[in-house]
Each structure stands twice: as structure tokens, then as C-alpha cells.
């Protein structure tokens, strides 16, 4: 392609493939992928849901006159693609193996084209203009806006957050009699209703926290995608539990309970940022 030719962009899931730039990006961040696997991925994206045979790949990428161990080279290229996409041959989300024949890209693909930027000659003694960054369209942070701390540190902080939440649930359940007394004094709703609500939400949230603890502990690479689906419902429940420090008013002052509540209101958004940083490539 020439410098002024249109370049194709392929989008699927959280990934984007820029043919002109030769880049694979996840959440806008570049994912390392060698040139040959990148070309194999392009072939699959050009014909989503269709079988691309091994022979077609050999003809286009290696040719008849190239003396290489084609089977090994192609298998290695597909493995590198799957590693970059966090995909699996056993349970594929993107690349399906058709035994003995070839491969098929099974996820929905959106393709667009845009012209490459024209290169202009520099003007002598001209100071380049500083273009301010466009403001984010959402109040919540994006992956590109967050720092890139060591992955181990992110996992430890994420584990601590989940353990903290788990501790709140277990403490409340272990002191239901005192919690019931607080509900009686509060006179907001019938105490029995509030106790049932507390027990029901805790029963939902405890398995979720155990899942997140296991995912962070075992470095589950698909955690960001799973968490994105959980976040809307999890946010509502977490904000309800943000008021749980007031269940301790027999032991702490109202002011301290209020301060702890403010911290817990912020914590779900902090947890989301940690998961986004966790999702960065190593």
C-alpha cells in the first residue's frame, strides 16, 4: 500500500487491527504481534465466518518457492495470535480450528477504511502547534488514561479490595442480632425486610468476591472482560453496602461511620480502575 492509500481497520470485541499501521490494539493499547502472525490474522479477518484453508495461507504468505516447514510455521503463527487475543483452541472465542483443513474467525468483525495521513514537508523555523487532548466522553477512566504500574502490585491491591468487601459481608452476617437492633432504631423500613435484604445481597456478593479473589490470585487473563459485564449490577450492590459502616454505630461514632461510607462509595470505581490496569498486556 502507498502512503496515501486507504487503510483498513478491523474491530472485534475489545480489539482493533490497523492494517496500514501493522498494529493489533486492545482497549487502544498496542499488543505485540510479529509480522507473520499479523498477516495470518488479516487473512482471517478479511473473511469472517468463512473457512480459510491452510493451502490458501501457504500460497499467499509463503508461496511455492519458499522452503520452510510450513505446518510448523503456520501452527506457531496461529498460537501467537491466540496468545495475543487470550484465546483458546479448546474453547475458541475468535479463531476456530477446522481439523485438517484450516481456520475460521468466528467472532463478529466490523471493517472500516480511512485514508492514511498525508505527509507534508516541514516549514522552516515553524513552531509546531500544541493541540490539547480531547476531553474524555465519559466520567469513568479509560484504560489509556490510567498509569501502568507493575502487574503484581495491581493484583495485590485487587486482592486486598476483594478481601475487604468479603470481611464486611461476613462481619454483618456474624452479628445479625445487633444489626437487627440497628434497623429497629433506624425506623426506615420493617427490620425483617432490611435483614432479608442484607442476607440476600450478601449471599449474591460473597460468591462474586470469591470468584474475583481466585481470578486475581491465579492471574485469569479474561477477568477484565468478565468484570465489565458484572460491573453495572455490582456497582449498585456495592453502593448499597457502602452504608454498612452505620451497622457499627454501637462501636464507632456516626462521624467515623460517615467517613468510612464515603471511602466505600469510592471503592467500586477504584476497583474498576484496578481491573482495567490488570487487563494491560505484560
TASULRA-V512066 format. One record per residue. PSI is psi in radians with two decimals (999 if undefined). Layout:
{{PSI} {PSI}}
//
This chain:
{{2.48} {2.95} {-0.37} {0.04} {2.73} {2.51} {2.49} {2.50} {2.23} {2.30} {2.34} {2.31} {-2.26} {0.18} {2.72} {2.35} {2.11} {1.85} {-0.77} {-0.71} {-0.17} {0.66} {2.50} {2.22} {2.53} {2.14} {0.57} {-0.08} {2.40} {2.36} {2.28} {2.20} {2.08} {2.86} {-0.79} {-0.84} {-0.59} {-0.72} {-0.64} {-0.76} {-0.70} {-0.75} {-0.73} {-0.67} {-0.48} {-0.44} {1.13} {2.48} {0.01} {2.63} {2.18} {2.00} {2.75} {-0.62} {-0.68} {-0.72} {-0.71} {-0.79} {-0.75} {-0.69} {-0.50} {-0.57} {2.95} {-0.42} {0.08} {2.13} {1.59} {2.86} {1.53} {-0.80} {-0.79} {-0.72} {-0.74} {-0.76} {-0.72} {-0.71} {-0.76} {-0.67} {-0.68} {-0.65} {-0.82} {-0.66} {-0.72} {-0.57} {0.01} {0.73} {2.98} {2.43} {-0.56} {-0.74} {1.32} {2.43} {-0.40} {-0.95} {2.08} {2.33} {2.19} {1.80} {2.18} {-0.08} {-0.90} {-2.49} {2.76} {2.33} {2.04} {-0.14} {2.67} {2.42} {2.31} {2.27} {2.31} {2.87} {2.49} {2.54} {2.49} {2.64} {2.37} {2.44} {2.20} {2.59} {2.43} {2.54} {2.30} {2.42} {0.43} {2.22} {2.14} {2.44} {2.52} {2.00} {2.08} {2.58} {2.49} {2.44} {2.60} {2.49} {-0.10} {2.62} {-0.59} {2.59} {2.59} {2.87} {-0.63} {-0.42} {-0.25} {2.68} {2.99} {1.27} {2.97} {2.39} {-0.63} {-0.72} {-0.74} {-0.75} {-0.70} {-0.79} {-0.70} {-0.72} {-0.74} {-0.70} {-0.78} {-0.68} {-0.67} {-0.83} {-0.78} {-0.67} {-0.67} {-0.78} {-0.83} {-0.64} {-0.75} {-0.76} {-0.55} {-0.23} {0.77} {-0.59} {-0.78} {-0.62} {-0.71} {-0.67} {-0.70} {-0.74} {-0.65} {-0.77} {-0.56} {-0.60} {0.68} {-0.93} {2.92} {2.25} {-0.65} {-0.66} {-0.76} {-0.67} {-0.75} {-0.73} {-0.76} {-0.82} {-0.68} {-0.79} {-0.65} {-0.69} {-0.52} {-0.76} {-0.53} {-0.85} {-0.62} {-0.78} {-0.68} {-0.68} {-0.80} {-0.63} {-0.80} {-0.70} {-0.77} {-0.69} {-0.67} {0.19} {0.95} {1.97} {-0.35} {0.14} {-0.79} {-0.75} {-0.72} {-0.73} {-0.63} {-0.60} {-0.58} {-0.48} {-0.80} {-0.85} {-0.67} {-0.63} {-0.77} {-0.81} {-0.67} {-0.66} {-0.59} {-0.78} {-0.19} {-0.39} {0.06} {-0.48} {-0.44} {-0.21} {-0.20} {0.33} {-0.28} {-0.27} {-0.44} {2.85} {2.81} {-0.66} {-0.76} {-0.69} {-0.68} {-0.75} {-0.74} {-0.63} {-0.74} {-0.74} {-0.73} {-0.47} {-0.64} {-0.50} {-0.70} {-0.63} {-0.62} {-0.71} {-0.74} {-0.74} {-0.70} {-0.71} {-0.68} {-0.74} {-0.61} {-0.60} {-0.12} {2.59} {2.59} {999}}
//
